[in-house]
């Protein structure tokens, strides 16, 4: 009788694979179910609104949003479970809030583009309102565009260095009562209405016997821009990891050079975005310009002498005339102002990406 060698062990057999759980055991809605819920909710909302005689599209939207939330919750509860239904309800509420915020903005942009494109052309951008009456079809926005560029440019040149240095002081050096006082005044300036800033500069003009000019308007815009730059820059500097500062200081590099070469380049993207937000904040201000610049129908390229116009003042002025031609010019100027802010944002994003610190792979 032959025996198997005792030194050889039998190879263990692999365990049989576990049986796959049947997909029918846990039901779930399809991925496109929310889209179907939305279609059904809109159909129900619009249909019931028309049946009830409601002509307001806002009422249609509110009723459709309510139907969407109810259908999402009930369908998820029936098909899946109540826990998933609550999660889907929270997600649906977020989507509804998102649409409530986006739809008015999209409607505003669409209306501005449609109404402004009818009048916007090369002639409109290269001519002023000199000698043009309100009901005439001619005239342009050239003088207001120059005024906006100069006034916003002067305000940016003044406020960005001041705001940047103030933010660096608060984050890197600020301690004690002085830092608290600076923070308090920055918070107060953030809530100052534009008309108050204009009245402040106007009082200085009356005391010093100064004439209206683009510079006076730029100074009022500077007051409005500085706190926005300080706050946005301060938050971006706080996001820079302390390890970067400590690594630079450990190499014997002075603190001022660490801030200049490490901290600021790391936060340059957020700082640039904050500056663009501040520019967008002041580009549409009208009250300080009315008080300090007075507006003009003529081209004035000197911001230090004589009245100037600006795009917001031009829009206000043309709409106040009340003629069909002036309404068209106002919408076209509004489109130019929106395009101006969008171009600035695109340029800022390009600069931020160009100046952002490069990381090696």
MARKE-763544 format. One record per residue: residue number from 0; x negated, y, z of N, C-alpha, C in turn. Coordinates in steps of 0.05 Angstrom, whole numbers. Example, Ala and Ser with C-alpha at 12.3 -4.5 7.8 and 13.67 -1.06 7.14 Angstrom:
// MARKE-763544
- k_n.u_n.v_n.w_ca.u_ca.v_ca.w_c.u_c.v_c.w
- 0_-264_-114_156_-246_-90_156_-264_-66_156
- 1_-257_-45_142_-273_-21_143_-258_1_157
// end
This chain:
// MARKE-763544
- k_n.u_n.v_n.w_ca.u_ca.v_ca.w_c.u_c.v_c.w
- 0_-17_-24_0_0_0_0_-18_24_0
- 1_-12_43_-18_-28_67_-20_-16_89_-3
- 2_-33_105_10_-24_127_27_-35_153_15
- 3_-19_175_18_-29_201_9_-50_211_27
- 4_-71_224_17_-93_234_34_-82_253_55
- 5_-92_249_80_-82_264_102_-91_293_101
- 6_-112_300_87_-123_328_87_-108_346_68
- 7_-90_335_52_-75_351_32_-48_358_43
- 8_-41_384_45_-15_393_54_3_399_31
- 9_28_392_35_47_397_14_53_428_11
- 10_55_437_-13_61_466_-18_90_472_-11
- 11_94_493_6_122_499_14_138_508_-10
- 12_162_499_-11_180_507_-33_191_535_-28
- 13_192_552_-49_203_579_-45_233_578_-37
- 14_240_597_-20_267_598_-11_286_606_-33
- 15_309_594_-34_327_601_-56_336_630_-53
- 16_339_644_-76_347_673_-75_374_676_-61
- 17_375_698_-47_400_704_-33_422_711_-53
- 18_445_702_-49_467_708_-68_473_737_-69
- 19_476_747_-94_482_775_-97_510_782_-88
- 20_511_805_-75_537_814_-65_555_822_-89
- 21_578_812_-88_597_818_-110_603_848_-110
- 22_603_860_-133_609_888_-135_638_894_-129
- 23_654_873_-129_683_877_-122_687_880_-93
- 24_666_873_-77_669_874_-48_670_903_-38
- 25_655_921_-50_655_949_-42_662_966_-66
- 26_686_976_-67_695_992_-90_684_1020_-88
- 27_679_1032_-111_669_1060_-113_680_1073_-138
- 28_683_1099_-136_693_1114_-159_671_1116_-181
- 29_679_1119_-206_659_1124_-227_645_1150_-223
- 30_622_1153_-236_606_1178_-233_621_1202_-245
- 31_637_1197_-265_651_1219_-278_678_1225_-265
- 32_683_1212_-242_709_1216_-229_714_1246_-222
- 33_694_1261_-211_699_1289_-204_708_1305_-229
- 34_696_1299_-252_704_1313_-276_733_1307_-283
- 35_741_1282_-280_769_1275_-285_788_1288_-265
- 36_779_1290_-240_795_1304_-220_799_1333_-227
- 37_777_1345_-237_778_1374_-244_798_1378_-267
- 38_797_1360_-287_815_1363_-310_844_1361_-302
- 39_849_1341_-285_877_1337_-276_885_1360_-258
- 40_867_1370_-241_875_1393_-224_880_1418_-240
- 41_864_1423_-260_869_1447_-277_896_1444_-292
- 42_901_1421_-302_926_1417_-316_950_1421_-297
- 43_948_1410_-273_970_1413_-254_973_1443_-245
- 44_950_1456_-240_951_1483_-231_962_1502_-252
- 45_953_1499_-277_963_1517_-298_992_1510_-304
- 46_999_1484_-305_1027_1477_-311_1046_1487_-290
- 47_1041_1483_-265_1059_1493_-244_1060_1524_-243
- 48_1037_1537_-248_1037_1566_-249_1055_1577_-271
- 49_1053_1565_-294_1070_1573_-317_1099_1568_-311
- 50_1104_1545_-298_1132_1538_-292_1143_1557_-271
- 51_1126_1567_-253_1135_1585_-232_1135_1614_-242
- 52_1125_1619_-266_1125_1646_-277_1102_1663_-267
- 53_1081_1650_-257_1057_1665_-249_1039_1671_-273
- 54_1033_1696_-277_1016_1703_-301_987_1709_-293
- 55_981_1711_-268_954_1717_-259_936_1693_-261
- 56_914_1696_-274_895_1674_-276_881_1668_-250
- 57_881_1688_-232_870_1683_-205_887_1663_-191
- 58_913_1665_-193_931_1646_-181_928_1619_-193
- 59_925_1618_-219_920_1592_-232_895_1578_-221
- 60_874_1594_-218_849_1583_-208_851_1574_-179
- 61_864_1589_-162_867_1581_-134_883_1556_-131
- 62_905_1554_-147_922_1530_-145_907_1506_-156
- 63_891_1510_-178_876_1487_-189_855_1478_-169
- 64_841_1497_-155_821_1490_-136_834_1474_-113
- 65_857_1482_-104_871_1467_-83_878_1439_-92
- 66_889_1436_-116_895_1409_-126_869_1392_-129
- 67_847_1405_-137_822_1390_-140_813_1378_-113
- 68_814_1394_-92_806_1385_-65_824_1362_-56
- 69_850_1366_-59_869_1345_-50_866_1319_-66
- 70_864_1321_-92_861_1297_-108_835_1282_-102
- 71_813_1297_-98_787_1285_-92_789_1270_-66
- 72_801_1282_-46_802_1270_-19_820_1245_-20
- 73_843_1247_-31_862_1225_-31_852_1202_-48
- 74_841_1207_-71_831_1185_-89_808_1171_-76
- 75_789_1186_-63_766_1173_-50_775_1157_-26
- 76_795_1167_-12_805_1152_12_817_1125_3
- 77_832_1125_-19_846_1101_-28_826_1081_-39
- 78_808_1091_-56_789_1073_-71_766_1064_-53
- 79_754_1083_-38_730_1077_-22_738_1075_7
- 80_732_1096_23_740_1096_51_741_1125_60
- 81_750_1129_85_754_1156_94_728_1171_98
- 82_707_1156_106_681_1169_110_670_1181_83
- 83_672_1165_62_664_1175_36_682_1197_27
- 84_708_1196_34_726_1217_27_719_1244_39
- 85_711_1243_65_702_1268_78_677_1279_65
- 86_659_1261_57_634_1271_44_641_1283_17
- 87_659_1270_2_666_1281_-24_682_1307_-21
- 88_698_1310_0_712_1334_5_693_1357_10
- 89_672_1353_26_652_1374_32_638_1381_6
- 90_631_1362_-11_618_1368_-36_636_1384_-54
- 91_662_1376_-55_681_1391_-72_684_1419_-63
- 92_685_1424_-36_687_1451_-26_663_1468_-35
- 93_640_1456_-34_616_1470_-43_617_1478_-72
- 94_627_1459_-89_630_1465_-117_651_1487_-122
- 95_672_1486_-107_693_1507_-110_681_1534_-103
- 96_667_1536_-80_654_1561_-72_634_1571_-92
- 97_619_1552_-104_600_1560_-125_614_1572_-149
- 98_636_1560_-158_651_1571_-180_664_1598_-173
- 99_674_1601_-149_685_1626_-140_664_1649_-142
- 100_639_1642_-136_618_1662_-138_609_1667_-166
- 101_609_1646_-183_597_1649_-210_617_1660_-230
- 102_642_1653_-228_662_1661_-248_665_1691_-250
- 103_667_1706_-228_668_1736_-231_642_1747_-244
- 104_619_1736_-237_594_1746_-249_594_1740_-279
- 105_601_1715_-286_602_1708_-315_622_1726_-330
- 106_645_1731_-317_665_1748_-330_655_1776_-334
- 107_641_1787_-314_630_1813_-316_609_1815_-338
- 108_591_1795_-339_571_1795_-360_583_1793_-388
- 109_603_1775_-390_616_1771_-416_630_1797_-425
- 110_645_1809_-407_659_1834_-415_639_1856_-423
- 111_617_1859_-408_597_1879_-414_584_1874_-441
- 112_578_1849_-446_565_1842_-472_584_1847_-495
- 113_609_1839_-492_629_1842_-514_635_1871_-519
- 114_640_1886_-498_647_1915_-501_622_1931_-509
- 115_599_1925_-498_575_1941_-503_563_1936_-530
- 116_565_1911_-540_553_1905_-566_567_1919_-589
- 117_591_1928_-585_605_1943_-607_592_1970_-613
- 118_579_1982_-593_568_2008_-597_537_2008_-597
- 119_525_1987_-587_496_1986_-584_483_1980_-610
- 120_465_1998_-619_450_1995_-643_425_2012_-641
- 121_410_2012_-662_385_2028_-662_389_2058_-659
- 122_410_2068_-671_416_2096_-669_423_2104_-640
- 123_438_2087_-626_446_2092_-599_421_2093_-580
- 124_401_2077_-586_377_2076_-569_357_2098_-575
- 125_360_2111_-597_339_2130_-606_350_2159_-607
- 126_374_2164_-598_385_2191_-599_397_2198_-572
- 127_397_2224_-567_408_2235_-542_436_2246_-547
- 128_447_2259_-526_474_2271_-528_472_2301_-534
- 129_450_2311_-543_447_2339_-548_466_2348_-570
- 130_483_2367_-564_502_2378_-583_525_2359_-591
- 131_529_2337_-576_550_2318_-583_573_2322_-563
- 132_597_2325_-574_621_2328_-557_631_2300_-548
- 133_646_2300_-527_654_2275_-515_671_2257_-533
- 134_687_2268_-551_705_2252_-568_691_2243_-594
- 135_667_2253_-599_653_2245_-624_640_2218_-621
- 136_638_2204_-644_627_2177_-645_597_2176_-643
- 137_584_2198_-648_554_2198_-649_544_2200_-620
- 138_518_2205_-618_505_2207_-592_493_2180_-583
- 139_474_2183_-565_460_2159_-556_451_2161_-527
- 140_434_2143_-519_426_2139_-491_396_2143_-487
- 141_382_2154_-507_353_2156_-506_344_2173_-483
- 142_356_2195_-478_348_2213_-456_352_2200_-429
- 143_374_2185_-426_380_2171_-401_361_2148_-396
- 144_353_2134_-418_334_2112_-415_307_2122_-406
- 145_298_2145_-418_273_2156_-409_274_2164_-380
- 146_295_2177_-371_298_2185_-344_297_2161_-324
- 147_311_2139_-331_311_2116_-314_284_2104_-312
- 148_270_2101_-335_243_2090_-334_224_2106_-317
- 149_225_2133_-320_207_2150_-304_214_2150_-275
- 150_239_2152_-268_247_2154_-240_242_2127_-226
- 151_250_2105_-238_245_2079_-226_215_2074_-224
- 152_200_2082_-245_171_2077_-245_157_2093_-222
- 153_165_2118_-219_153_2134_-197_160_2122_-170
- 154_185_2114_-166_194_2102_-141_179_2076_-136
- 155_174_2060_-156_159_2035_-153_130_2039_-146
- 156_118_2059_-159_89_2065_-153_86_2074_-125
- 157_105_2088_-114_103_2098_-86_110_2076_-66
- 158_132_2062_-71_143_2044_-50_129_2017_-49
- 159_119_2007_-71_107_1980_-70_82_1980_-53
- 160_62_1998_-56_39_1998_-38_47_2002_-9
- 161_65_2021_-4_73_2026_24_87_2002_36
- 162_105_1990_21_120_1967_31_101_1943_35
- 163_83_1939_16_64_1917_18_46_1919_42
- 164_35_1943_46_17_1948_69_32_1945_96
- 165_57_1955_96_73_1953_121_78_1924_127
- 166_85_1908_107_90_1879_112_65_1865_121
- 167_42_1871_109_17_1858_117_11_1866_146
- 168_16_1890_154_11_1898_182_29_1883_201
- 169_55_1881_194_74_1867_212_68_1838_215
- 170_59_1825_194_54_1796_195_26_1789_206
- 171_6_1804_197_-22_1797_204_-33_1811_228
- 172_-24_1835_233_-36_1851_254_-16_1861_275
- 173_9_1863_268_29_1877_285_34_1863_311
- 174_30_1876_333_36_1866_360_42_1890_377
- 175_59_1886_397_65_1907_416_87_1925_407
- 176_88_1948_420_110_1967_416_110_1980_389
- 177_87_1984_377_86_1997_351_99_1979_330
- 178_92_1953_330_104_1935_311_134_1933_314
- 179_143_1933_339_172_1932_344_186_1957_334
- 180_173_1980_337_184_2005_327_186_2005_297
- 181_164_1995_284_164_1994_254_186_1975_245
- 182_189_1952_257_210_1933_250_238_1946_253
- 183_242_1960_275_267_1973_280_274_1993_258
- 184_255_2010_251_260_2031_231_264_2019_204
- 185_250_1997_198_255_1983_172_283_1972_171
- 186_293_1960_193_320_1950_194_340_1972_190
- 187_335_1995_203_353_2018_200_354_2028_171
- 188_330_2030_159_329_2040_131_342_2021_112
- 189_343_1995_118_356_1976_100_385_1982_97
- 190_398_1992_118_427_1997_116_434_2025_110
- 191_415_2042_102_421_2070_96_436_2072_69
- 192_459_2084_68_473_2088_42_457_2106_24
- 193_460_2102_-2_444_2118_-21_451_2147_-19
- 194_475_2154_-13_482_2183_-11_468_2196_12
- 195_462_2182_33_448_2193_56_419_2199_48
- 196_407_2180_33_379_2185_24_379_2209_5
- 197_399_2212_-12_400_2235_-29_404_2261_-14
- 198_420_2261_7_424_2285_23_399_2292_38
- 199_384_2273_47_358_2278_61_339_2293_42
- 200_335_2282_18_317_2296_-1_329_2323_-9
- 201_355_2325_-11_367_2351_-18_362_2372_3
- 202_363_2364_29_357_2383_50_328_2393_48
- 203_310_2375_41_282_2383_37_279_2402_14
- 204_294_2397_-8_294_2415_-31_303_2442_-23
- 205_324_2444_-7_335_2470_0_316_2485_18
- 206_302_2471_37_283_2484_55_259_2494_39
- 207_248_2476_21_224_2483_6_230_2499_-19
- 208_256_2504_-25_264_2519_-49_254_2505_-74
- 209_259_2479_-76_251_2463_-100_274_2460_-119
- 210_268_2457_-145_287_2454_-166_294_2425_-170
- 211_317_2419_-181_324_2391_-187_305_2380_-208
- 212_297_2355_-205_278_2342_-224_280_2312_-220
- 213_268_2298_-238_267_2269_-236_251_2260_-212
- 214_231_2275_-204_215_2268_-181_232_2268_-155
- 215_250_2287_-152_267_2287_-128_285_2262_-127
- 216_295_2255_-150_311_2230_-150_294_2206_-144
- 217_270_2205_-155_252_2183_-149_245_2181_-120
- 218_242_2203_-106_237_2202_-77_260_2190_-61
- 219_284_2197_-70_308_2185_-56_309_2155_-62
- 220_302_2147_-87_302_2118_-93_280_2104_-78
- 221_258_2118_-72_236_2106_-57_245_2099_-29
- 222_261_2117_-16_272_2111_11_289_2086_10
- 223_304_2081_-11_320_2058_-13_305_2033_-20
- 224_282_2036_-33_267_2013_-42_247_2002_-22
- 225_236_2019_-5_215_2011_14_224_1989_32
- 226_247_1991_46_255_1969_64_259_1943_51
- 227_269_1943_26_273_1917_11_246_1904_6
- 228_226_1921_-3_200_1910_-8_187_1899_18
- 229_190_1914_40_178_1905_65_190_1879_74
- 230_216_1877_74_229_1852_84_223_1828_66
- 231_224_1831_40_218_1808_22_189_1800_24
- 232_171_1819_25_142_1813_27_136_1800_54
- 233_149_1810_75_144_1799_102_152_1769_103
- 234_175_1763_91_184_1735_92_166_1717_75
- 235_156_1727_53_138_1711_36_111_1707_50
- 236_101_1727_64_75_1723_78_78_1704_101
- 237_101_1703_114_105_1684_136_106_1655_126
- 238_112_1651_100_113_1624_89_86_1613_82
- 239_66_1630_82_38_1620_76_29_1604_100
- 240_20_1579_95_11_1562_118_-12_1574_133
- 241_-11_1572_159_-34_1583_176_-59_1567_171
- 242_-57_1542_161_-81_1527_156_-99_1540_135
- 243_-87_1554_115_-103_1568_95_-118_1591_108
- 244_-105_1606_126_-119_1627_140_-142_1616_157
- 245_-136_1595_172_-156_1584_190_-180_1573_174
- 246_-174_1560_152_-196_1549_136_-214_1571_125
- 247_-202_1594_116_-218_1616_106_-234_1629_129
- 248_-221_1633_152_-236_1645_174_-258_1627_185
- 249_-254_1601_183_-274_1582_192_-300_1583_175
- 250_-297_1592_150_-320_1595_133_-335_1622_137
- 251_-325_1637_156_-338_1663_162_-329_1686_146
- 252_-307_1683_132_-296_1704_115_-281_1724_132
- 253_-285_1750_129_-270_1769_146_-240_1767_141
- 254_-225_1777_161_-196_1774_159_-184_1790_136
- 255_-195_1814_131_-184_1830_109_-188_1817_83
- 256_-211_1803_80_-217_1790_55_-200_1764_52
- 257_-194_1751_75_-176_1728_75_-148_1736_66
- 258_-139_1759_76_-113_1769_67_-113_1775_38
- 259_-134_1788_28_-135_1797_0_-139_1774_-19
- 260_-154_1754_-12_-162_1732_-30_-146_1706_-26
- 261_-134_1703_-3_-121_1677_3_-91_1681_7
- 262_-84_1699_25_-56_1702_33_-39_1714_11
- 263_-48_1737_1_-32_1751_-20_-30_1735_-46
- 264_-52_1723_-56_-48_1707_-80_-30_1683_-77
- 265_-29_1672_-52_-12_1649_-47_18_1658_-48
- 266_23_1682_-39_51_1691_-37_58_1710_-60
- 267_42_1712_-81_46_1732_-101_72_1727_-116
- 268_80_1702_-120_105_1696_-134_129_1707_-119
- 269_131_1702_-93_153_1712_-78_153_1742_-75
- 270_129_1754_-72_126_1783_-70_136_1796_-95
- 271_128_1786_-118_137_1797_-144_167_1795_-147
- 272_178_1773_-139_207_1770_-140_221_1791_-122
- 273_210_1795_-98_222_1815_-80_220_1843_-91
- 274_198_1849_-105_195_1876_-117_216_1879_-139
- 275_220_1858_-155_240_1860_-176_268_1863_-165
- 276_274_1850_-143_300_1854_-130_303_1883_-120
- 277_281_1894_-110_283_1922_-101_287_1941_-124
- 278_274_1935_-147_278_1952_-171_306_1950_-181
- 279_317_1925_-181_345_1922_-189_364_1936_-170
- 280_355_1938_-144_372_1952_-124_374_1981_-130
- 281_353_1994_-139_353_2023_-143_359_2030_-172
- 282_357_2012_-191_361_2019_-219_390_2028_-224
- 283_409_2018_-209_437_2025_-213_448_2047_-195
- 284_431_2060_-180_440_2081_-161_448_2106_-177
- 285_471_2117_-169_481_2141_-183_482_2165_-164
- 286_490_2162_-139_494_2184_-121_469_2202_-118
- 287_445_2190_-112_422_2208_-110_415_2223_-135
- 288_421_2211_-158_415_2224_-183_433_2248_-188
- 289_459_2244_-180_478_2266_-183_470_2290_-166
- 290_460_2284_-141_453_2306_-123_427_2319_-130
- 291_407_2303_-139_380_2313_-141_370_2318_-169
- 292_382_2305_-189_372_2307_-216_391_2323_-234
- 293_416_2322_-226_437_2339_-239_446_2329_-266
- 294_430_2312_-280_437_2302_-306_432_2323_-328
- 295_427_2313_-352_422_2331_-374_429_2317_-400
- 296_438_2332_-420_444_2321_-446_420_2321_-464
- 297_398_2334_-455_374_2337_-472_353_2317_-463
- 298_333_2313_-480_311_2296_-475_291_2311_-458
- 299_285_2301_-434_265_2314_-417_246_2292_-408
- 300_222_2293_-419_202_2272_-412_184_2280_-388
- 301_190_2303_-377_174_2312_-354_190_2308_-328
- 302_183_2288_-312_199_2283_-288_194_2303_-265
- 303_174_2321_-269_167_2340_-247_180_2367_-251
- 304_195_2371_-272_207_2397_-278_232_2394_-294
- 305_254_2406_-285_279_2407_-300_296_2382_-295
- 306_322_2386_-301_341_2365_-297_336_2342_-316
- 307_343_2318_-307_341_2294_-323_367_2278_-321
- 308_369_2258_-338_391_2240_-336_381_2212_-328
- 309_398_2193_-326_391_2165_-321_414_2148_-330
- 310_409_2122_-333_430_2104_-343_455_2104_-325
- 311_452_2101_-299_477_2101_-283_492_2128_-284
- 312_477_2150_-284_490_2176_-287_503_2179_-314
- 313_490_2169_-335_502_2170_-362_528_2154_-363
- 314_529_2130_-351_553_2114_-350_575_2129_-336
- 315_569_2141_-313_589_2156_-297_599_2180_-313
- 316_580_2193_-326_587_2218_-341_605_2211_-365
- 317_599_2190_-380_614_2183_-403_642_2172_-395
- 318_643_2157_-375_669_2146_-366_687_2169_-356
- 319_675_2189_-344_691_2211_-334_704_2228_-356
- 320_692_2228_-379_703_2243_-402_730_2233_-410
- 321_733_2207_-410_760_2195_-415_767_2191_-444
- 322_749_2194_-462_755_2190_-491_747_2161_-499
- 323_758_2152_-521_752_2125_-530_723_2123_-537
- 324_712_2143_-551_683_2142_-558_665_2142_-533
- 325_673_2158_-513_657_2159_-489_658_2132_-473
- 326_681_2119_-474_683_2092_-461_664_2073_-475
- 327_663_2074_-501_645_2056_-516_616_2061_-509
- 328_609_2087_-507_581_2093_-499_575_2084_-471
- 329_595_2086_-453_591_2077_-425_586_2047_-424
- 330_601_2031_-439_597_2002_-439_570_1995_-452
- 331_563_2009_-473_537_2004_-485_514_2011_-466
- 332_516_2033_-452_496_2040_-432_494_2019_-409
- 333_517_2009_-401_517_1988_-381_503_1963_-391
- 334_506_1956_-416_492_1933_-427_462_1938_-428
- 335_454_1963_-435_426_1970_-435_414_1967_-407
- 336_429_1976_-387_419_1975_-359_416_1945_-350
- 337_435_1928_-357_432_1900_-351_408_1887_-365
- 338_405_1894_-390_382_1884_-405_356_1894_-393
- 339_356_1918_-384_332_1930_-372_324_1914_-347
- 340_343_1907_-330_337_1892_-306_329_1864_-313
- 341_341_1851_-332_334_1824_-340_306_1823_-352
- 342_299_1842_-368_272_1843_-379_251_1846_-357
- 343_257_1863_-337_238_1866_-315_235_1840_-300
- 344_257_1825_-296_255_1799_-282_238_1779_-297
- 345_242_1778_-324_226_1760_-340_196_1767_-339
- 346_190_1793_-341_162_1801_-339_151_1794_-311
- 347_166_1798_-290_157_1792_-263_151_1762_-260
- 348_169_1745_-271_164_1717_-269_139_1709_-285
- 349_134_1721_-308_110_1715_-322_85_1724_-307
- 350_86_1747_-295_63_1756_-279_58_1738_-255
- 351_80_1731_-242_77_1713_-218_65_1686_-226
- 352_74_1675_-248_63_1649_-257_33_1652_-266
- 353_27_1675_-277_-1_1679_-286_-20_1683_-263
- 354_-10_1698_-242_-27_1703_-219_-25_1683_-198
- 355_-8_1663_-200_-6_1643_-179_-31_1627_-177
- 356_-39_1618_-153_-64_1603_-149_-62_1576_-164
- 357_-84_1570_-178_-85_1545_-193_-95_1523_-175
- 358_-81_1500_-175_-89_1477_-159_-101_1456_-178
- 359_-124_1446_-171_-136_1425_-187_-123_1398_-183
- 360_-124_1382_-204_-111_1355_-202_-132_1336_-191
// end
